[in-house]
């Protein structure tokens, strides 16, 4: 019958006829009628290495969804265009975005602070943001989207079909 030892021990060793044996239960070792029981140090080290591999693989498998590409993740976008420097910066990155919105009044005056929403064909909102200037560039995956923008209480919407990196220029004018 096993009985616990009363003092902590990191490794408790006992001699057997063939090799040293030990068994560790947490920080306490257990004693059986035959003495200390367990495998050899080498066997237990191999078990620990195997268990580390198993636990490592399990942790990796459970965390894999965290690192997988998230199809529902917000797409990359940039907005602005107020001032010459900001406009030059936007023009420099313009080729990286396949949907380019221009937000103006009917007389051509630029507008900013416009809420922009992009919804996919399933009705899922994939982007909701506010423009910081008259330009709003977004990189969308292939598909059909409904883009809406609201200025002074009036909402305008456009349907955009995206295929590859072909640029889609969309002008909203209120």
BAGUDREN-851200 format. One record per residue: residue in three letters; x, y, z of N, C-alpha, C in turn. Coordinates in pm, whole numbers, plus 50000, padded with zeros to 5 digits. Last residue first. Example, Ala and Ser with C-alpha at 12.3 -4.5 7.8 and 13.67 -1.06 7.14 Angstrom:
SER512854977550708513674989450714512905000350787
ALA513194943150780512304955050780513204967050780
This chain:
UNK477385645944761476135650144823475755664144778
UNK478935619544603478765634044602477395637544659
UNK481335595044582480115598644653480025613944655
UNK482825574544353482685588544392481325590444457
UNK485205549444327483815552344361483735566644413
UNK487155528544138487015542044188485535545144207
UNK488895500444166487495504444156487405518244219
UNK491625483844011491115495144089489645497844059
UNK492435450344049491915460443956491235471444037
UNK493385429444195493825442844236493355453644139
UNK490525407844199491965410244200492295424244247
UNK487565422844180488255411044127489725414344117
UNK484555434644312486025434744322486575421644267
UNK481915455244256482405441644231483935442244226
UNK479785474744451481105473744389481465459044375
UNK477105496544479477515482444475478805481744395
UNK476585523844701477015518844570477355503944586
UNK474665549444862475205535844859475545531944715
UNK474275576345092474425571744954475055557844957
UNK472305592845325473135581145297473105577845149
UNK472245622645499471865616145374472855604845343
UNK473215635645726471985628045736471535620945610
UNK475715645945640474615654845678473265647745673
UNK476475615945489476935629745512475705638545532
UNK477495582745471476465592045517477085605545547
UNK477875555445252478505566745320477395576745354
UNK478355520945168477485532345196478255542745275
UNK478755494944949479455505145024478505516845044
UNK478505461744911477665473644914478375483445006
UNK480305439044700480135446644825479165458044805
UNK481485408144586480575419344565480285425844699
UNK484965397744541483565396144581482765408644547
UNK488285394944664487335393544554485925391444607
UNK488955416744948489105404344872488065403744760
UNK490025451144947488995440944970489315428244892
UNK491425478145081491815466145008490825455145044
UNK490525512645043490385499945114490785488345022
UNK490645547345100491125536045020491025523345104
UNK489245577045081489105565045165489475553345076
UNK489395612245089489815599545028489725588345131
UNK488755634945235487925631445119488275618145053
UNK489205624145579489395633445470488555628945352
UNK488695604245742489455615445802489725626245698
UNK485685585645767486745591445685487395603045759
UNK485145559345993484835573045955486005578745877
UNK483875525645951484835535545996484375549345954
UNK483545492745913482755504145957483735514046016
UNK483495463045735484245475245767483265486145803
UNK481775442445709483185438945722484055451145753
UNK478685430445786479465442845784480925439245807
UNK477055407545585477955409145698478745422145683
UNK475595400745367475005410345460475845412745583
UNK476735386145177475975378545276475285387745377
UNK478255404045035476995399344974476145390945068
UNK479405428045287479595418045181478235412945132
UNK479655462845333478915450645366479115440745252
UNK481115490345476481255480645367480605467645415
UNK480575524345550480295510445585480435501745461
UNK481635554745686481675545845569481475531545619
UNK480865587445790480845573145824480755564645697
UNK482975614545736481855607145678481915592645723
UNK484935633045783484085629045894482865621345848
UNK484835655245496485515646045588484555642645700
UNK484735666045155484105664245286484915654045366
UNK485515691044906485825678744978485075678245111
UNK483425704044654484125706444781484315693144855
UNK481815699144437483215694844430484015697144557
UNK479165703844459479945714444396481445711144389
UNK478295681944602477985682544458478795693344387
UNK481095672244811479775678144793479525678944643
UNK482795640144824482695654544798481245659144808
UNK485035614544844483865619844913483825635044896
UNK486075586344681486255600744686484945606444739
UNK487575554644737486415563344747486865577944747
UNK488745526744589489155540444625487935549544621
UNK489905494544613488685502644614489055516344669
UNK492465483944628491695481544507490355488844502
UNK495655495844723494235494644756493415493444629
UNK498215501644648498035490244739496565487344769
UNK498295525444502498295512644430498065500344518
UNK498395545444718497175542944641497185529544567
UNK500595554444843500125541044880498885536844801
UNK500985579744728502095570144728501625556044758
UNK498635592944782498915589344643500045579244633
UNK498995597145057497935588245010498185583744867
UNK501115615645052501275602645120500225592645072
UNK499885637044920501045630444859501275616744921
UNK497935643345113497525639044980498665631844908
UNK499585651845319498745640045340498275634445205
UNK500725674645198501575663545243500765650645259
UNK498455691245143499305686145036500145674145077
UNK495295684845308496625690845298497465683945193
UNK493695655645360493595669745394495015675445395
UNK493695628745325493805637045206493635651845232
UNK492075599545448492675612645471492655620745345
UNK492655564945514491765576045484492465589245517
UNK492965530545442493615543045480492665554345437
UNK492725495745533492235507945469493045519845518
UNK492325460745533493225472245542492605484145471
UNK489305446545681490295448245575491165460545600
UNK488835427945978488645440745909489705442545802
UNK488135393145946488955404045996488715416745913
UNK486895371045858486025381845903486825393745957
UNK488885353345801488125358545688487235370145729
UNK491935352645936490555354445975489805360945861
UNK494425329045912493855341045854492375341545887
UNK495525316346230495005314446095494435327646043
UNK496135320046490497095324946393496605323346250
UNK494075308946631494435322646662495345328546556
UNK493975282546549492955291746499493275306346529
UNK496275272746697496325274646552495225283846501
UNK496015266446962496265280546930496285283146781
UNK495635239146959494575247647014494765262246979
UNK498055230646849496805227746780495675236746829
UNK499845239347046499945244646911498635242546835
UNK499015223647261498945238247271498985244647133
UNK499595198347150498235201747189498065216947197
UNK502355199847123501525198047004500075201747033
UNK503035202447395503395212847300502535212047174
UNK502145178147496501525190547544501835202147450
UNK503875161147350502425159747339501735172647381
UNK506385170447435506035170547292504525169747272
UNK506185165547706506365179247660505995180447513
UNK506005137647696504865145347743504975160047702
UNK508605131747605507445127847525506215136047566
UNK510055141647823510265147447690509075144247600
UNK509075124748023508895139148035509065145947899
UNK509955100147926508515102547941508235117547950
UNK512705104247946512115102147814510605104547818
UNK512885105848222513255117448142512675116248002
UNK512115079848289511265091148328511615103848252
UNK514255065248184512885062748138511995074648169
UNK516385075948335516385077548191514985075448134
UNK515675067848592515775082048562515685084448412
UNK513305040648570514655045948585514635060848554
UNK510085042448733511025038048630512395043648660
UNK508935032749063508935041048944509915035548844
UNK509065034549422508735028049296508775037949182
UNK510765026749722510345037049626510115030449492
UNK509534995849859510445007249860509915017749764
UNK507574977349857508854973249800509884984349809
UNK505414990749956505984980350041507344976049990
UNK506185024849856505365012849854506025002549945
UNK506005059549893506735047549925505765035649919
UNK506195088749693505405078649764506275066349784
UNK507205123149726507415109749673506535100149753
UNK506105155549637506195145049737506385131549669
UNK505625173849451506845175949526507025165249633
UNK504245152149229504335166249263505665168349331
UNK505665123949289504275128449282504265142949325
UNK508115103849146507825116749205506345119849184
UNK510225076949190508905081149148508605094249220
UNK513025057149083512415067549164511015070249111
UNK515895035849078514515038749044513995049749134
UNK518895023448939518265032549034516855035448985
UNK518874988148849519175002348829518485010748935
UNK518704960648942519284963948812519684978648799
UNK517714959649204518734950049164519424954449034
UNK517554993749310516934980849283518054971549238
UNK517585021049533518325011449451517474998949430
UNK516035052749494516185040249567516885030449475
UNK515485087849529516125076549463516135064349554
UNK513435114449457513765104649560514305092249489
UNK513465147849390513705134749333514115125549445
UNK512335167149562512315168949417512525155549347
UNK510165165749831511365160149771511285162149621
UNK508735174850145508885176650001510205170649953
UNK507695149850384508515161350348508665162450197
UNK506175127450422505695139850481506545151750445
UNK505095104550173506125109850260505645123250313
UNK502175083850159502925095750121504015098950222
UNK502125049550077501915059750180502755071850146
UNK500605022149915501385034449906501065043650022
UNK500854988350000500005000050000500895012350000
